[in-house]
Amino acid sequence: MIGPEEFPLFSQRFEFHSGENELYFLVKQYKEKEENWIDLTLSNPTKARLVYPSEAILHSLSKPGGIEYDPNPKGILSARETVSLYYRERGLDLLAEDLFLVSSSSEAYSYLIKLLCDPGDQLLIPSPGYPLFEFVSMMDSVDFDSYQLEEGSDWKINFSDLESKITSKTKIVFVVSPNNPTGNILSPEEFEKLKALAKKKKFAIVIDEVFIDYVEDPSLPRIDPSHSDVPIFTVNGISKILALPQMKLSWIHVSGQADWKSECKERLEIIADTYLSVGTPIQLALPELFQWRKMIQGQVQRRIQRNLQIIESQINGMRETEVAGVPGSQKDLPKIRIQNPQGGWYSILRSDLWKEEEEFCLQLLKEEKVLIHSGPMFGFTEGSGFLVLSLILENDVLEEGLNRLIRFANRYK
Ligand SMILES: Cc1ncc(COP(=O)(O)O)c(C=O)c1O
């Protein structure tokens, strides 16, 4: 190991806890040489055995224009128009001129932090929520604090907690809708309250809606971020819309009062021009790729729906089974609560059976060769007994994984 006295070159932003624990090494070992392990956390759609129109996708990437470099910081117009059309199909008026293409949602966050924050400024992120925000804030030298989503009210924003976290340094409040992993979607009432607060406290709202096409009940009322008098940035991309994360194309839509918006776009253009990170072939392919949206999303949606049914029947079935060798014991078995998401690719299970979440997950992996996320990874309070699993798994994989999890939970402790 190189000592700091020899090479005192590294930034202090790397001083965070490494994820290389016993569980990490076991997973690494299973990935290398264990066929019979089950990964209930798998959320990479390209590894979930979906059927992609592979030839057509690859063909659309081979347009002759892909060999030329003619950079446009906002992204090629035909690609932005495709994105705008996607919104029009959803009944929303988000114009190509207000869109900036980027390579990923994480990059979108990073651009927005550069646009709005100085080092030491603060972001507010939802909890429970997507762990990546913490890393993005570290990479961009800003601080973050979490605001609570309320379990008792279907994970709606706890506004008194949010308000109490706002300081003079707060520049951005992030919202994820549907949220990862709780699945709640931002209601129009919450949206109005948030906008009023943003106006009063002068922060921008960033809405990550990468899972918005995966909402269980299509009649749920949706928000419209397109014409707002407070700064709102909407982030989305094809990693979830088309289940193609490897293609690296996402976008930021800018909404806000007219004068502010034009200044904002000028600055965002400087940031985008500094990196010019989106490849030309994928931008040219976008209009064709979007034609596969319904076909790809249909498969994912069917998976999710079936998986939700499987979870329900397995967990309910558990109550009818006795703990091995102990007659009548199921009566004393702590309940497992399934919390059906409003949308997204994740499900959460809660039980007193796994109040020591990390230890439970490690033992489950050792004894049953099943990997599941422990809740605290997503900001659930330690000891509250939450586990998180992916809903885009093949149905029989999820079924077998749950079987093993229930078998293990029955004999744990
Ligand atoms: C809430 C949320 N936003 C964004 C992403 C990733 O998007 P991208 O691949 O565009 O960075 C994920 C990935 O799981 C996510 O959960």
The ligand as a Gaussian input file, in Angstrom:
#p B3LYP/6-31G(d) Opt

LIG

0 1
 C      -33.947000       6.306000      -8.705000
 C      -32.934000       5.961000      -9.745000
 N      -32.493000       6.911000     -10.586000
 C      -31.590000       6.612000     -11.545000
 C      -31.084000       5.340000     -11.687000
 C      -30.051000       5.008000     -12.713000
 O      -30.192000       5.661000     -13.878000
 P      -28.944000       5.782000     -14.874000
 O      -28.610000       4.407000     -15.337000
 O      -29.481000       6.647000     -15.946000
 O      -27.838000       6.453000     -14.123000
 C      -31.501000       4.341000     -10.822000
 C      -30.956000       2.977000     -10.945000
 O      -31.334000       2.036000     -10.329000
 C      -32.442000       4.647000      -9.834000
 O      -32.855000       3.718000      -8.971000

